[in-house]
Amino acid sequence: MLAMTRVAQAMTVSGFRYWSVLVLANNGSTAYINCSEVELRASIGGPDLTTPATPVAVSSGAVYPSSNIVDNNIGTFFITGVNQVVNQRFTFDMGAAVSVKELGWQIRQNSSADQAPKNFNVQASNDNSSWVTVASFTDATGWGNPMRFFSW
């Protein structure tokens, strides 16, 4: 079951430059969190605001570049460093303030669903330092190859 909590304060703000997914826990892997693609959308079902040129930073080191998660190619992917499975931040610099209402996350093809996020927060910032939680998701299970969407 997927549960969601909204933070009312964030709903009144028109937009932020930096958007982040803070993964608090995965679905049981002791080794990794993986991602093939991330989409940020201004409206539910709307177009993806990220592009291959969107700067992406991840809080842990890895073998594959973090830019793989916005390159529109599900054959490329990012995996966190070994044993880095909690409190991993994926940050997207949108270049200007934008509103985001939906997150899409696709795990790596042919990977184990236990490497997918289970508990995570969507956060936003205008200075890439002070973060406000826009939405929190818990018990996100049932991952497969299609992209999963989370809206608020």
C-alpha positions in Angstrom: 0.0 0.0 0.0 1.2 3.5 -0.8 0.6 6.2 1.9 1.1 9.9 1.5 1.3 12.9 3.7 1.1 16.4 2.4 2.7 19.5 4.0 0.3 22.4 3.8 2.9 25.1 3.9 4.5 24.0 0.7 1.2 24.1 -1.2 1.0 27.9 -1.0 4.4 28.5 -2.7 4.4 29.1 -6.4 7.7 27.4 -7.2 11.3 26.5 -6.4 14.5 26.3 -8.3 15.8 23.1 -6.7 13.8 19.9 -6.3 15.0 16.9 -4.4 14.0 13.3 -3.6 15.3 12.3 -0.2 15.2 8.5 0.0 14.9 7.6 3.6 14.8 3.8 3.0 14.7 1.3 0.1 12.6 -1.9 -0.1 15.2 -4.1 1.7 18.4 -4.1 -0.2 21.4 -3.8 2.0 23.6 -2.6 -0.9 22.0 0.0 -3.2 19.3 2.4 -4.4 18.8 2.4 -8.1 17.1 4.6 -10.7 16.8 4.6 -14.4 14.8 7.7 -15.0 13.2 10.5 -13.0 10.5 12.9 -14.2 9.3 16.0 -12.5 5.9 17.4 -13.8 4.1 20.7 -13.2 0.8 18.9 -13.5 -0.4 15.4 -13.1 0.2 13.6 -16.4 1.9 16.7 -17.8 5.2 16.9 -19.7 8.5 16.1 -18.0 10.3 19.3 -16.8 13.7 17.6 -16.7 15.8 17.3 -19.8 19.2 15.7 -20.5 20.7 19.1 -19.7 19.1 19.3 -16.2 22.0 19.3 -13.6 21.6 16.4 -11.1 23.5 15.8 -7.9 23.3 12.7 -5.7 24.6 12.6 -2.1 26.5 9.4 -2.6 29.2 8.3 -5.0 28.6 5.7 -7.6 30.0 4.2 -10.7 27.4 5.6 -13.1 26.8 9.3 -13.7 23.8 10.9 -12.0 22.9 12.6 -15.3 21.7 9.1 -16.5 18.4 9.6 -14.6 17.3 12.5 -16.8 18.7 11.4 -20.1 15.4 10.0 -21.4 17.0 6.6 -21.9 15.7 3.8 -19.7 18.7 1.7 -20.7 21.0 3.9 -18.6 20.8 4.1 -14.8 22.3 5.3 -11.6 23.1 3.2 -8.5 24.2 4.6 -5.2 27.5 3.5 -3.8 27.7 0.2 -1.9 25.9 0.2 1.4 24.4 3.7 0.8 20.7 2.9 1.1 19.4 5.5 3.5 19.2 9.3 3.5 20.3 9.6 -0.1 19.4 12.9 -1.8 18.8 13.2 -5.5 18.7 17.0 -6.4 17.6 18.6 -9.6 18.6 22.2 -10.5 15.7 23.4 -12.7 17.5 26.7 -13.5 14.5 28.8 -12.4 11.6 28.5 -10.0 9.1 25.9 -11.2 6.1 24.3 -9.6 6.1 20.5 -9.4 3.0 18.4 -8.7 4.1 14.9 -9.7 7.3 12.7 -9.5 7.9 9.8 -11.8 10.6 7.3 -10.8 11.6 4.2 -12.8 14.0 1.6 -11.4 16.7 0.0 -13.5 15.5 -2.7 -15.9 16.1 -6.2 -14.8 16.9 -5.1 -11.3 15.6 -6.1 -7.9 12.6 -4.1 -6.6 14.3 -4.2 -3.2 16.6 -1.4 -4.5 13.7 0.9 -5.2 12.7 3.7 -2.8 10.3 2.7 -0.1 10.1 5.8 2.2 11.0 9.2 0.7 10.3 12.9 0.8 9.9 15.3 -2.1 11.6 18.5 -1.1 12.1 21.9 -2.6 14.5 24.8 -2.1 15.5 28.1 -3.7 19.1 28.0 -2.3 20.0 24.3 -2.5 20.5 24.4 1.3 17.3 25.0 3.2 14.7 22.4 2.2 10.9 22.3 2.7 9.1 19.0 2.5 6.4 19.1 -0.2 5.2 15.5 0.1 6.2 12.4 2.1 5.6 8.8 0.8 5.8 5.7 2.9 5.6 2.0 2.0 6.1 2.4 -1.7 6.2 -1.2 -2.7 5.2 -3.2 -5.8 7.9 -1.8 -8.0 8.4 -3.1 -11.6 9.8 -1.8 -14.8 7.0 0.7 -15.7 7.6 4.2 -14.2 5.8 4.8 -10.9 4.1 8.2 -10.4 3.6 10.0 -7.1 1.5 13.2 -7.0 0.5 15.7 -4.3 
